[in-house]
Amino acid sequence: MDLSVILTLHNEGLLAHVTMKSIEQCLSMAQKRGFECEVILVLDCASSETRRVAQNCKKTLRGQRVTILDAQNKDLGLSRNAGVQASSGEYIAICDGDDYYSQNWFASALTTQRMAPAAEYNRLILHPEYVVSFGAHFSYARQVSRTENRNPLGLFADNWWCAWTIAHRSVFLAVQYTRNDLVTNGFGFEDWHWNCETIAQGFIHDIVPQTAAYYRRKSTGLHSESVTQNVLPRPSRLFARNSAAIAH
């Protein structure tokens, strides 16, 4: 198995159906390029409508190997970890249940992974080149590539990459997602923390040219709640190791 697509679902309802149609197009192109793929749906305290859509996903994702996991994590990061544990692919794609992806995302990322130098095997973390936001907020932006040669300490102030990622399975086993803890301790942004921790362990982040992901911006939801409550990502070894540099 070349690729396991991890899709976490909670309360997306019918929006999940459209996301699965987008993923189906990505899978179709990847299969035409010779890649074997599977889909793992993690239902974390899912609503009844979301669950119904998930159960019907085999009709949407025709011809795909689909696994449905039931979870009671009430947490996005922990549900992604569960999906990774259940996966069998050499590479993992992290997707969200109400976003869309350019048709070439899986195929182009896997091709880039296969063509990477031997020294970068299982060290490369790939993201779509462009983020197109729609819904409650409209914008577009280019994500950070390694050719920009930015100081990684810049992640102290801003998250450079959204959660959509394709990387070797061993990356997700070495660096797992942490639990969001908005109410008790004010920690969130599990993907931001994951980005910091992977860099601290020497993994390489980059973008795949001419790919895009479409980010549904909502007035309510985990991201909006995190921003409203001034939530911070958990402390990272990236900054602990470089605390003296940050001070100066």
C-alpha positions as CSV (number, residue, x, y, z in Angstrom):
1,M,0.0,0.0,0.0
2,D,1.5,3.3,-1.1
3,L,-0.8,5.9,0.6
4,S,-3.2,5.9,3.5
5,V,-5.6,8.9,3.5
6,I,-6.6,9.8,7.1
7,L,-9.9,11.8,7.2
8,T,-11.2,12.9,10.6
9,L,-14.9,13.6,10.9
10,H,-17.0,15.1,13.7
11,N,-20.0,17.3,12.8
12,E,-19.5,18.0,9.1
13,G,-22.7,16.4,7.9
14,L,-23.3,16.7,4.2
15,L,-20.1,18.8,3.8
16,A,-18.2,15.6,4.3
17,H,-19.8,14.2,1.1
18,V,-18.3,17.0,-1.0
19,T,-14.9,16.5,0.6
20,M,-15.0,12.8,-0.2
21,K,-15.8,13.6,-3.8
22,S,-12.7,15.8,-3.9
23,I,-10.7,13.0,-2.3
24,E,-12.1,10.6,-4.9
25,Q,-10.7,12.7,-7.7
26,C,-7.3,12.9,-6.0
27,L,-7.3,9.1,-5.5
28,S,-8.3,8.6,-9.2
29,M,-5.3,10.5,-10.4
30,A,-3.0,8.8,-8.0
31,Q,-4.2,5.3,-9.1
32,K,-3.7,6.3,-12.8
33,R,-0.1,7.1,-11.8
34,G,0.2,3.5,-10.4
35,F,-0.2,4.3,-6.7
36,E,-2.2,2.0,-4.4
37,C,-4.3,3.9,-1.8
38,E,-6.7,3.3,1.1
39,V,-9.0,5.7,3.1
40,I,-9.4,5.7,6.8
41,L,-12.3,7.6,8.2
42,V,-12.1,8.4,11.9
43,L,-15.5,9.2,13.4
44,D,-14.8,11.1,16.6
45,C,-18.1,11.6,18.5
46,A,-19.6,12.0,15.0
47,S,-23.1,13.4,14.5
48,S,-25.8,11.0,13.1
49,E,-25.8,12.8,9.8
50,T,-22.0,12.7,9.6
51,R,-22.1,9.0,10.4
52,R,-24.6,8.3,7.7
53,V,-22.5,10.1,5.1
54,A,-19.4,8.1,6.3
55,Q,-21.3,4.8,6.0
56,N,-22.3,5.7,2.5
57,C,-18.7,6.7,1.6
58,K,-18.0,3.4,-0.3
59,K,-20.5,4.6,-2.9
60,T,-18.7,7.9,-3.1
61,L,-15.2,6.4,-3.0
62,R,-15.9,3.7,-5.6
63,G,-13.4,0.9,-5.8
64,Q,-11.4,2.2,-2.8
65,R,-10.4,0.3,0.3
66,V,-12.2,2.1,3.1
67,T,-11.9,1.6,6.9
68,I,-14.2,3.3,9.4
69,L,-13.0,3.8,13.0
70,D,-15.2,4.9,15.8
71,A,-13.5,7.1,18.4
72,Q,-14.5,9.1,21.5
73,N,-11.5,11.3,21.7
74,K,-13.3,14.6,21.3
75,D,-9.9,15.7,19.9
76,L,-8.6,16.2,16.4
77,G,-5.0,15.4,17.1
78,L,-5.7,12.1,19.0
79,S,-8.1,11.0,16.2
80,R,-5.4,11.6,13.6
81,N,-3.0,9.4,15.7
82,A,-5.7,6.7,15.8
83,G,-6.0,6.8,12.0
84,V,-2.2,6.5,11.6
85,Q,-2.1,3.5,13.9
86,A,-4.8,1.8,11.8
87,S,-3.0,2.6,8.5
88,S,-1.0,0.3,6.3
89,G,0.4,2.7,3.7
90,E,4.0,3.6,3.3
91,Y,2.9,7.3,3.2
92,I,0.2,9.1,5.1
93,A,-2.0,12.0,3.9
94,I,-3.7,14.1,6.6
95,C,-7.0,15.6,5.4
96,D,-9.8,17.5,7.1
97,G,-13.5,16.6,6.7
98,D,-14.8,19.8,5.2
99,D,-11.9,21.0,3.0
100,Y,-11.1,20.3,-0.7
101,Y,-7.9,19.4,-2.6
102,S,-6.6,19.9,-6.1
103,Q,-6.9,16.7,-8.1
104,N,-3.1,16.3,-8.4
105,W,-2.3,16.7,-4.7
106,F,-1.8,13.0,-3.8
107,A,-0.2,12.0,-7.1
108,S,2.2,14.9,-7.2
109,A,3.2,14.6,-3.6
110,L,3.8,10.8,-3.9
111,T,5.9,11.4,-7.0
112,T,7.9,14.0,-5.2
113,Q,8.5,11.6,-2.3
114,R,9.6,8.8,-4.7
115,M,12.0,11.1,-6.5
116,A,13.6,12.6,-3.3
117,P,17.3,12.0,-2.7
118,A,18.2,8.9,-0.6
119,A,19.3,11.1,2.2
120,E,15.8,12.5,2.4
121,Y,14.0,9.2,2.4
122,N,11.3,9.2,5.2
123,R,12.5,12.7,6.2
124,L,10.4,14.8,3.9
125,I,7.1,16.4,4.9
126,L,5.1,17.9,2.0
127,H,2.3,20.5,1.9
128,P,0.2,21.9,-1.0
129,E,1.7,25.0,-2.5
130,Y,-1.3,27.2,-2.2
131,V,-4.0,27.7,0.4
132,V,-7.3,29.1,-0.9
133,S,-9.7,30.1,1.9
134,F,-13.4,30.4,1.4
135,G,-16.6,30.7,3.4
136,A,-16.5,33.1,6.3
137,H,-13.2,34.5,5.0
138,F,-11.8,34.7,1.4
139,S,-8.1,34.8,0.7
140,Y,-5.2,32.9,-0.8
141,A,-1.6,32.4,0.2
142,R,1.5,30.5,-0.8
143,Q,2.9,28.2,1.9
144,V,6.6,28.3,2.9
145,S,9.0,26.3,0.8
146,R,12.5,25.3,2.0
147,T,14.0,27.4,-0.8
148,E,13.0,30.5,1.2
149,N,15.6,29.4,3.8
150,R,13.7,31.0,6.7
151,N,14.9,30.8,10.3
152,P,12.8,28.0,11.9
153,L,12.5,30.2,15.0
154,G,10.0,32.2,13.0
155,L,7.5,29.5,13.9
156,F,7.4,31.0,17.4
157,A,5.2,33.7,16.0
158,D,3.4,32.1,13.1
159,N,2.4,28.7,11.8
160,W,3.8,28.4,8.3
161,W,1.8,25.3,7.1
162,C,-1.8,24.1,7.4
163,A,-2.5,20.6,8.6
164,W,-2.7,19.0,5.2
165,T,0.4,16.9,4.9
166,I,1.8,13.9,3.1
167,A,4.8,12.2,4.8
168,H,6.3,8.8,5.4
169,R,4.3,6.8,8.0
170,S,7.4,6.7,10.3
171,V,7.2,10.5,10.7
172,F,3.8,10.3,12.3
173,L,4.9,7.5,14.6
174,A,8.0,9.5,15.6
175,V,6.1,12.7,16.3
176,Q,2.5,12.2,17.3
177,Y,-0.2,14.9,17.5
178,T,-0.9,16.3,21.0
179,R,-4.3,16.8,22.5
180,N,-5.9,20.2,22.3
181,D,-6.7,21.6,25.8
182,L,-8.4,24.8,25.2
183,V,-10.4,25.1,28.3
184,T,-8.1,23.8,31.1
185,N,-4.7,25.0,30.0
186,G,-5.3,27.1,27.0
187,F,-3.3,24.9,24.6
188,G,-4.4,24.2,21.0
189,F,-3.2,24.4,17.4
190,E,-2.1,20.8,17.3
191,D,-0.8,21.1,13.7
192,W,1.3,24.1,14.6
193,H,2.9,22.2,17.5
194,W,3.5,19.2,15.2
195,N,5.2,21.4,12.7
196,C,7.6,22.7,15.4
197,E,8.3,19.3,16.8
198,T,9.1,17.7,13.5
199,I,11.5,20.5,12.6
200,A,13.1,20.0,16.1
201,Q,13.7,16.4,15.2
202,G,15.3,17.2,11.8
203,F,12.5,16.6,9.4
204,I,12.2,18.7,6.2
205,H,9.1,20.6,5.3
206,D,8.5,21.6,1.7
207,I,5.7,22.4,-0.8
208,V,4.6,20.6,-3.9
209,P,4.5,23.0,-6.9
210,Q,1.2,23.5,-8.6
211,T,-0.9,21.9,-5.9
212,A,-3.6,23.6,-3.8
213,A,-6.0,22.9,-0.9
214,Y,-9.2,24.8,-0.3
215,Y,-9.8,25.7,3.4
216,R,-13.3,26.2,4.6
217,R,-13.3,29.1,7.0
218,K,-16.1,29.1,9.5
219,S,-17.3,31.6,12.1
220,T,-17.5,28.7,14.6
221,G,-15.3,25.7,15.0
222,L,-12.0,24.6,16.6
223,H,-9.8,27.2,14.8
224,S,-12.2,30.1,15.4
225,E,-12.6,29.1,19.1
226,S,-8.8,28.8,19.5
227,V,-8.3,32.3,18.1
228,T,-11.2,33.8,20.2
229,Q,-9.8,32.3,23.4
230,N,-6.2,33.4,22.6
231,V,-5.1,29.8,22.7
232,L,-1.3,29.0,22.3
233,P,0.4,25.9,20.9
234,R,2.1,23.7,23.5
235,P,5.7,24.4,24.4
236,S,8.0,22.8,21.8
237,R,11.5,21.4,21.9
238,L,12.3,23.6,18.9
239,F,12.3,26.7,21.1
240,A,13.6,25.1,24.3
241,R,16.7,24.1,22.4
242,N,17.1,27.6,21.0
243,S,15.9,29.6,24.0
244,A,19.1,31.6,24.0
245,A,18.7,32.6,20.4
246,I,15.1,33.6,21.0
247,A,16.2,35.9,23.9
248,H,18.5,37.8,21.6
